[in-house]
């Protein structure tokens, strides 16, 4: 199952432009997890939105602006 998959050891190998987007009210993937991911990927940007787990649905304009930083 996806929920049981642990890919933390692989995150540092990411070399693509990366925008890590998290929700400040995300219970499934808390902001601390998004912060860790952004810190582990060289050059990644971190964007914490006032949202839960579906920030792309809850804050579509802010989500798009965050993603555009990596494009």
Buried (B, 14 or more C-beta within 10 A) or exposed (E): EEEEEEEEEEBEEBEEEBBBBBBEBBEEEBBEBBBBBBEBBEEBBBBBBEBBBEBBEBBEEBBEBBBEEBE
